[in-house]
């Protein structure tokens, strides 16, 4: 009996479409579109959070991730794409992925930026084959006043993370545990 049934063809087509959607490349027009989103994210961050604007000239590089979508129902995940900029010029594109489990339900979207404050921190990030955000990141979270919590302790950290523009209904957002992988265009 032939294994070529309408059900198998549909399932195979769905699997192939799913695999195609998992491609890690930026694509033909994707780089320009992603750069435009990064520009808008950078402009928003600098206009609304003065401490970020003060840190930017001191940073060795900044990774902007304009949109991270996170969803969870006991098991959760998040995905976003962004661009690493050195002297405000895009040098690489990255995907950001995160998986989690536990008591969670909901979905949210947010943007984030990682400020690499030392050349060593930036070099380690670029050299890694899949860098994971961990304990070495200090977070500057925006409060009601529109400023982010940056103080003298924060400015000495090798990596400073800004999480902003949150919308949705999962409590909190963090980049801790997020894995960053270079996207090959």
DAQUI-V488205 format. One record per pair of residues at least 12 apart in sequence whose C-alpha atoms are under 8 Angstrom apart, sorted by the first residue. I is the first residue (numbers start at 1). J is the second residue. If there is no record, write none. Layout:
I_J + I_J
This chain:
24_95 + 24_183 + 24_184 + 25_183 + 25_184 + 25_185 + 26_93 + 26_183 + 26_184 + 26_185 + 27_185 + 31_185 + 34_81 + 34_82 + 34_83 + 35_83 + 35_90 + 37_66 + 38_64 + 38_65 + 38_66 + 38_82 + 38_83 + 41_64 + 41_65 + 41_66 + 41_111 + 42_64 + 48_146 + 48_147 + 49_142 + 49_146 + 49_147 + 49_148 + 50_147 + 50_148 + 51_147 + 51_148 + 51_150 + 52_148 + 55_115 + 55_155 + 56_115 + 58_117 + 59_115 + 59_116 + 59_117 + 59_118 + 60_86 + 60_87 + 60_115 + 60_116 + 60_117 + 60_118 + 60_119 + 60_122 + 61_84 + 61_85 + 61_86 + 61_87 + 61_115 + 61_116 + 61_117 + 61_122 + 62_84 + 62_85 + 62_86 + 62_113 + 62_114 + 62_115 + 62_116 + 63_82 + 63_83 + 63_84 + 63_85 + 63_113 + 63_114 + 63_115 + 64_82 + 64_83 + 64_84 + 64_85 + 64_111 + 64_112 + 64_113 + 64_114 + 65_80 + 65_81 + 65_82 + 65_83 + 65_96 + 65_111 + 65_112 + 65_113 + 66_80 + 66_81 + 66_82 + 66_110 + 66_111 + 66_112 + 67_80 + 67_81 + 67_109 + 67_110 + 67_111 + 67_112 + 68_80 + 68_81 + 68_96 + 68_109 + 68_110 + 68_111 + 68_112 + 69_107 + 69_108 + 69_109 + 69_110 + 70_107 + 70_108 + 70_109 + 71_105 + 71_106 + 71_107 + 71_108 + 71_170 + 72_101 + 72_104 + 72_105 + 72_106 + 72_107 + 73_103 + 73_104 + 73_105 + 73_106 + 74_101 + 74_102 + 74_103 + 74_104 + 74_105 + 75_99 + 75_100 + 75_101 + 75_102 + 75_104 + 76_99 + 76_100 + 76_101 + 76_104 + 77_97 + 77_98 + 77_99 + 77_100 + 78_96 + 78_97 + 78_98 + 78_99 + 79_95 + 79_96 + 79_97 + 79_98 + 80_95 + 80_96 + 80_97 + 81_93 + 81_94 + 81_95 + 81_96 + 82_94 + 82_95 + 82_96 + 92_182 + 92_183 + 93_182 + 93_183 + 93_184 + 94_180 + 94_181 + 94_182 + 94_183 + 95_180 + 95_181 + 95_182 + 95_183 + 96_178 + 96_179 + 96_180 + 96_181 + 97_178 + 97_179 + 97_180 + 98_177 + 98_178 + 98_179 + 99_178 + 104_170 + 105_170 + 106_168 + 106_169 + 106_170 + 107_168 + 107_169 + 107_170 + 108_166 + 108_167 + 108_168 + 108_169 + 108_170 + 109_165 + 109_166 + 109_167 + 109_168 + 110_163 + 110_164 + 110_165 + 110_166 + 110_167 + 110_173 + 111_163 + 111_164 + 111_165 + 111_166 + 112_161 + 112_162 + 112_163 + 112_164 + 112_175 + 113_161 + 113_162 + 113_163 + 114_159 + 114_160 + 114_161 + 114_162 + 115_159 + 115_160 + 115_161 + 116_158 + 116_159 + 116_160 + 117_155 + 117_156 + 117_157 + 117_158 + 117_159 + 117_160 + 118_158 + 118_159 + 121_158 + 121_159 + 129_181 + 129_182 + 130_179 + 130_180 + 130_181 + 130_182 + 131_179 + 131_180 + 131_181 + 132_176 + 132_177 + 132_178 + 132_179 + 132_180 + 133_175 + 133_176 + 133_177 + 133_178 + 133_179 + 133_180 + 134_176 + 134_177 + 135_176 + 136_157 + 136_158 + 136_159 + 137_157 + 137_158 + 137_159 + 137_160 + 137_161 + 137_176 + 138_154 + 138_157 + 138_159 + 138_160 + 138_161 + 139_154 + 139_160 + 139_161 + 139_162 + 139_163 + 140_154 + 140_160 + 140_161 + 140_162 + 140_163 + 141_162 + 141_163 + 141_164 + 142_162 + 142_163 + 142_164 + 148_162 + 161_175 + 163_175
